Amino acid sequence: MAPAVASAEVKRTVKSLADLGIKNLPVNYVKDEDERPTVAYNNFSKEVPVISLANAGAAAGGAERAQLLREVRAACEEWGMFQIKDHGVPTELNSQIMCCSQEFFSLSVEEKMQYAIKAGQFVGYGNGSFINDDPLMDWRELYVATCSPSKARDIQSWPAKPLHLR
């Protein structure tokens, strides 16, 4: 069951602080050294795993699929993230998705909280700082919507802004 989002107090996100021009993070945004995530690489912007889906089509045989699964697993275990290429999603659609995402996350925290994740659900707006009234603020924000299968979509619960999100 997903935790409920605390709504009694609207907390500032890292993005909203940056938008205000704050250059130094308040102490409640800084984790102790031993609590920070670590990676095996120091220059990870150049070494993030890149996984190609070029051979992942329906006709791909067992060996290709097994190799792809090994690559995804290794990337998740070693990095916690990866980049996908050769996915077939048109560049224009990717650009539209990025613009729409930026519009949503540029809304005020108060506006985004109207779509907060509700207790027992996994869809809506969230930020680790709003969960369980943790005094240590999180740097992430997210919006989760169920899109597939189509019968699981609840478009009426999706944000009204930006309009293109729907």
Phi and psi in degrees as GROMACS dihedral restraints (atoms count N, CA, C in turn):
[ dihedral_restraints ]
;  ai    aj    ak    al  type     phi  dphi    fc
    3     4     5     6     1   -73.2    20    10
    4     5     6     7     1   144.0    20    10
    6     7     8     9     1   -70.9    20    10
    7     8     9    10     1   153.5    20    10
    9    10    11    12     1   -76.0    20    10
   10    11    12    13     1   151.7    20    10
   12    13    14    15     1   -90.8    20    10
   13    14    15    16     1   126.7    20    10
   15    16    17    18     1   -71.1    20    10
   16    17    18    19     1   129.1    20    10
   18    19    20    21     1  -118.8    20    10
   19    20    21    22     1     0.0    20    10
   21    22    23    24     1   -62.8    20    10
   22    23    24    25     1   -35.9    20    10
   24    25    26    27     1  -131.9    20    10
   25    26    27    28     1   127.1    20    10
   27    28    29    30     1   -83.9    20    10
   28    29    30    31     1   123.1    20    10
   30    31    32    33     1  -100.9    20    10
   31    32    33    34     1   151.4    20    10
   33    34    35    36     1   -79.3    20    10
   34    35    36    37     1   141.1    20    10
   36    37    38    39     1   -92.6    20    10
   37    38    39    40     1   163.6    20    10
   39    40    41    42     1   -58.4    20    10
   40    41    42    43     1   -41.4    20    10
   42    43    44    45     1   -61.3    20    10
   43    44    45    46     1   -44.1    20    10
   45    46    47    48     1   -65.0    20    10
   46    47    48    49     1   -33.9    20    10
   48    49    50    51     1   -66.9    20    10
   49    50    51    52     1   -42.2    20    10
   51    52    53    54     1   -62.8    20    10
   52    53    54    55     1   -40.5    20    10
   54    55    56    57     1   -62.4    20    10
   55    56    57    58     1   -28.8    20    10
   57    58    59    60     1   -79.8    20    10
   58    59    60    61     1    -8.2    20    10
   60    61    62    63     1    90.0    20    10
   61    62    63    64     1     9.3    20    10
   63    64    65    66     1   -69.7    20    10
   64    65    66    67     1   127.1    20    10
   66    67    68    69     1   -96.0    20    10
   67    68    69    70     1   -25.7    20    10
   69    70    71    72     1  -115.7    20    10
   70    71    72    73     1   127.6    20    10
   72    73    74    75     1   -68.9    20    10
   73    74    75    76     1   139.2    20    10
   75    76    77    78     1   -61.6    20    10
   76    77    78    79     1   154.7    20    10
   78    79    80    81     1   -60.0    20    10
   79    80    81    82     1   -26.4    20    10
   81    82    83    84     1   -76.6    20    10
   82    83    84    85     1     4.6    20    10
   84    85    86    87     1  -105.5    20    10
   85    86    87    88     1    -2.6    20    10
   87    88    89    90     1  -110.1    20    10
   88    89    90    91     1   117.8    20    10
   90    91    92    93     1   -81.2    20    10
   91    92    93    94     1   153.3    20    10
   93    94    95    96     1   -62.3    20    10
   94    95    96    97     1   151.2    20    10
   96    97    98    99     1   -50.4    20    10
   97    98    99   100     1   -44.0    20    10
   99   100   101   102     1   -74.2    20    10
  100   101   102   103     1    -8.9    20    10
  102   103   104   105     1  -101.0    20    10
  103   104   105   106     1    -4.5    20    10
  105   106   107   108     1   -81.1    20    10
  106   107   108   109     1   146.3    20    10
  108   109   110   111     1   -66.1    20    10
  109   110   111   112     1   147.2    20    10
  111   112   113   114     1  -123.7    20    10
  112   113   114   115     1   152.0    20    10
  114   115   116   117     1  -128.6    20    10
  115   116   117   118     1   159.6    20    10
  117   118   119   120     1   -78.1    20    10
  118   119   120   121     1    -3.7    20    10
  120   121   122   123     1  -124.6    20    10
  121   122   123   124     1   141.5    20    10
  123   124   125   126     1   -90.5    20    10
  124   125   126   127     1   -30.2    20    10
  126   127   128   129     1  -110.9    20    10
  127   128   129   130     1    57.6    20    10
  129   130   131   132     1   -71.6    20    10
  130   131   132   133     1   -13.5    20    10
  132   133   134   135     1   -67.1    20    10
  133   134   135   136     1   -19.5    20    10
  135   136   137   138     1   -99.3    20    10
  136   137   138   139     1   -12.4    20    10
  138   139   140   141     1  -121.8    20    10
  139   140   141   142     1     4.7    20    10
  141   142   143   144     1   -55.1    20    10
  142   143   144   145     1   132.6    20    10
  144   145   146   147     1   -59.1    20    10
  145   146   147   148     1   136.2    20    10
  147   148   149   150     1  -114.2    20    10
  148   149   150   151     1   122.7    20    10
  150   151   152   153     1  -115.7    20    10
  151   152   153   154     1   126.8    20    10
  153   154   155   156     1   -91.6    20    10
  154   155   156   157     1   135.8    20    10
  156   157   158   159     1  -102.2    20    10
  157   158   159   160     1    14.5    20    10
  159   160   161   162     1   -56.8    20    10
  160   161   162   163     1   -35.9    20    10
  162   163   164   165     1  -105.3    20    10
  163   164   165   166     1    22.9    20    10
  165   166   167   168     1   -99.0    20    10
  166   167   168   169     1     8.7    20    10
  168   169   170   171     1   -64.7    20    10
  169   170   171   172     1   175.2    20    10
  171   172   173   174     1   -58.7    20    10
  172   173   174   175     1   -28.1    20    10
  174   175   176   177     1   -82.7    20    10
  175   176   177   178     1    -6.2    20    10
  177   178   179   180     1   -62.9    20    10
  178   179   180   181     1   135.0    20    10
  180   181   182   183     1   -80.0    20    10
  181   182   183   184     1   177.2    20    10
  183   184   185   186     1   -59.6    20    10
  184   185   186   187     1   -37.1    20    10
  186   187   188   189     1   -67.2    20    10
  187   188   189   190     1   -43.2    20    10
  189   190   191   192     1   -64.6    20    10
  190   191   192   193     1   -43.3    20    10
  192   193   194   195     1   -63.7    20    10
  193   194   195   196     1   -43.6    20    10
  195   196   197   198     1   -61.8    20    10
  196   197   198   199     1   -40.3    20    10
  198   199   200   201     1   -64.8    20    10
  199   200   201   202     1   -43.3    20    10
  201   202   203   204     1   -61.2    20    10
  202   203   204   205     1   -44.2    20    10
  204   205   206   207     1   -62.6    20    10
  205   206   207   208     1   -38.6    20    10
  207   208   209   210     1   -63.4    20    10
  208   209   210   211     1   -41.3    20    10
  210   211   212   213     1   -64.8    20    10
  211   212   213   214     1   -44.2    20    10
  213   214   215   216     1   -64.1    20    10
  214   215   216   217     1   -45.3    20    10
  216   217   218   219     1   -60.7    20    10
  217   218   219   220     1   -46.8    20    10
  219   220   221   222     1   -61.8    20    10
  220   221   222   223     1   -43.2    20    10
  222   223   224   225     1   -62.1    20    10
  223   224   225   226     1   -42.4    20    10
  225   226   227   228     1   -66.1    20    10
  226   227   228   229     1   -43.5    20    10
  228   229   230   231     1   -70.6    20    10
  229   230   231   232     1   -40.0    20    10
  231   232   233   234     1   -88.7    20    10
  232   233   234   235     1   -31.0    20    10
  234   235   236   237     1  -118.7    20    10
  235   236   237   238     1   -35.9    20    10
  237   238   239   240     1    83.3    20    10
  238   239   240   241     1     6.5    20    10
  240   241   242   243     1  -164.7    20    10
  241   242   243   244     1   165.1    20    10
  243   244   245   246     1  -162.9    20    10
  244   245   246   247     1   163.2    20    10
  246   247   248   249     1  -106.3    20    10
  247   248   249   250     1   139.7    20    10
  249   250   251   252     1  -107.8    20    10
  250   251   252   253     1   136.2    20    10
  252   253   254   255     1  -127.5    20    10
  253   254   255   256     1   167.8    20    10
  255   256   257   258     1    59.9    20    10
  256   257   258   259     1    37.3    20    10
  258   259   260   261     1   -88.9    20    10
  259   260   261   262     1   -14.8    20    10
  261   262   263   264     1    84.7    20    10
  262   263   264   265     1     0.5    20    10
  264   265   266   267     1   -79.9    20    10
  265   266   267   268     1   123.4    20    10
  267   268   269   270     1   -59.2    20    10
  268   269   270   271     1   143.3    20    10
  270   271   272   273     1   -55.9    20    10
  271   272   273   274     1   -41.3    20    10
  273   274   275   276     1   -60.9    20    10
  274   275   276   277     1   -41.7    20    10
  276   277   278   279     1   -65.5    20    10
  277   278   279   280     1   -42.0    20    10
  279   280   281   282     1   -58.5    20    10
  280   281   282   283     1   -42.7    20    10
  282   283   284   285     1   -63.0    20    10
  283   284   285   286     1   -42.6    20    10
  285   286   287   288     1   -63.6    20    10
  286   287   288   289     1   -40.3    20    10
  288   289   290   291     1   -64.3    20    10
  289   290   291   292     1   -43.2    20    10
  291   292   293   294     1   -62.6    20    10
  292   293   294   295     1   -44.4    20    10
  294   295   296   297     1   -61.3    20    10
  295   296   297   298     1   -44.6    20    10
  297   298   299   300     1   -63.0    20    10
  298   299   300   301     1   -43.0    20    10
  300   301   302   303     1   -62.5    20    10
  301   302   303   304     1   -44.9    20    10
  303   304   305   306     1   -62.4    20    10
  304   305   306   307     1   -38.2    20    10
  306   307   308   309     1   -62.8    20    10
  307   308   309   310     1   -46.3    20    10
  309   310   311   312     1   -62.5    20    10
  310   311   312   313     1   -49.3    20    10
  312   313   314   315     1   -74.2    20    10
  313   314   315   316     1    -9.2    20    10
  315   316   317   318     1   -85.8    20    10
  316   317   318   319     1   -10.6    20    10
  318   319   320   321     1   -63.2    20    10
  319   320   321   322     1   159.8    20    10
  321   322   323   324     1   -65.7    20    10
  322   323   324   325     1   156.5    20    10
  324   325   326   327     1   -58.6    20    10
  325   326   327   328     1   -38.5    20    10
  327   328   329   330     1   -61.4    20    10
  328   329   330   331     1   -41.9    20    10
  330   331   332   333     1   -65.4    20    10
  331   332   333   334     1   -44.0    20    10
  333   334   335   336     1   -65.7    20    10
  334   335   336   337     1   -33.3    20    10
  336   337   338   339     1   -65.7    20    10
  337   338   339   340     1   -18.2    20    10
  339   340   341   342     1   -62.1    20    10
  340   341   342   343     1   -21.5    20    10
  342   343   344   345     1  -113.3    20    10
  343   344   345   346     1    26.7    20    10
  345   346   347   348     1   -62.8    20    10
  346   347   348   349     1   148.7    20    10
  348   349   350   351     1   -59.8    20    10
  349   350   351   352     1   132.5    20    10
  351   352   353   354     1   -96.7    20    10
  352   353   354   355     1   155.3    20    10
  354   355   356   357     1   -52.2    20    10
  355   356   357   358     1   132.3    20    10
  357   358   359   360     1    82.4    20    10
  358   359   360   361     1     1.1    20    10
  360   361   362   363     1  -117.8    20    10
  361   362   363   364     1   163.8    20    10
  363   364   365   366     1  -122.6    20    10
  364   365   366   367     1    13.3    20    10
  366   367   368   369     1  -117.7    20    10
  367   368   369   370     1   148.0    20    10
  369   370   371   372     1   123.7    20    10
  370   371   372   373     1  -169.4    20    10
  372   373   374   375     1   -86.0    20    10
  373   374   375   376     1   141.1    20    10
  375   376   377   378     1  -151.1    20    10
  376   377   378   379     1   160.9    20    10
  378   379   380   381     1  -155.1    20    10
  379   380   381   382     1   129.0    20    10
  381   382   383   384     1   -53.0    20    10
  382   383   384   385     1   -24.0    20    10
  384   385   386   387     1   -74.1    20    10
  385   386   387   388     1   -21.0    20    10
  387   388   389   390     1   -89.2    20    10
  388   389   390   391     1    -6.4    20    10
  390   391   392   393     1   -94.2    20    10
  391   392   393   394     1   131.4    20    10
  393   394   395   396     1    59.5    20    10
  394   395   396   397     1    21.8    20    10
  396   397   398   399     1    49.1    20    10
  397   398   399   400     1    39.5    20    10
  399   400   401   402     1   -63.6    20    10
  400   401   402   403     1   126.5    20    10
  402   403   404   405     1   -69.7    20    10
  403   404   405   406     1   -21.8    20    10
  405   406   407   408     1   -85.7    20    10
  406   407   408   409     1   121.4    20    10
  408   409   410   411     1   -79.4    20    10
  409   410   411   412     1   144.1    20    10
  411   412   413   414     1   -95.4    20    10
  412   413   414   415     1   155.8    20    10
  414   415   416   417     1   -94.4    20    10
  415   416   417   418     1    -3.4    20    10
  417   418   419   420     1  -106.2    20    10
  418   419   420   421     1   153.6    20    10
  420   421   422   423     1  -133.1    20    10
  421   422   423   424     1   151.2    20    10
  423   424   425   426     1  -150.4    20    10
  424   425   426   427     1   157.9    20    10
  426   427   428   429     1  -134.8    20    10
  427   428   429   430     1   124.0    20    10
  429   430   431   432     1  -114.6    20    10
  430   431   432   433     1   128.3    20    10
  432   433   434   435     1  -129.8    20    10
  433   434   435   436     1   139.3    20    10
  435   436   437   438     1   -84.0    20    10
  436   437   438   439     1   121.2    20    10
  438   439   440   441     1  -114.1    20    10
  439   440   441   442     1   -26.5    20    10
  441   442   443   444     1  -138.9    20    10
  442   443   444   445     1   135.6    20    10
  444   445   446   447     1   -71.2    20    10
  445   446   447   448     1   158.5    20    10
  447   448   449   450     1   -57.8    20    10
  448   449   450   451     1   -30.6    20    10
  450   451   452   453     1   -69.1    20    10
  451   452   453   454     1   -16.4    20    10
  453   454   455   456     1   -88.2    20    10
  454   455   456   457     1    -9.4    20    10
  456   457   458   459     1   -68.8    20    10
  457   458   459   460     1   135.7    20    10
  459   460   461   462     1  -125.4    20    10
  460   461   462   463     1    75.1    20    10
  462   463   464   465     1   -59.7    20    10
  463   464   465   466     1   -29.4    20    10
  465   466   467   468     1   -63.8    20    10
  466   467   468   469     1   -24.3    20    10
  468   469   470   471     1   -89.8    20    10
  469   470   471   472     1    -5.4    20    10
  471   472   473   474     1   -74.2    20    10
  472   473   474   475     1   153.5    20    10
  474   475   476   477     1   -58.1    20    10
  475   476   477   478     1   144.9    20    10
  477   478   479   480     1   -76.3    20    10
  478   479   480   481     1   -23.6    20    10
  480   481   482   483     1  -121.3    20    10
  481   482   483   484     1   140.6    20    10
  483   484   485   486     1   -70.3    20    10
  484   485   486   487     1   151.4    20    10
  486   487   488   489     1   -57.4    20    10
  487   488   489   490     1   -37.1    20    10
  489   490   491   492     1   -68.8    20    10
  490   491   492   493     1   -14.0    20    10
  492   493   494   495     1   -63.0    20    10
  493   494   495   496     1   -34.9    20    10
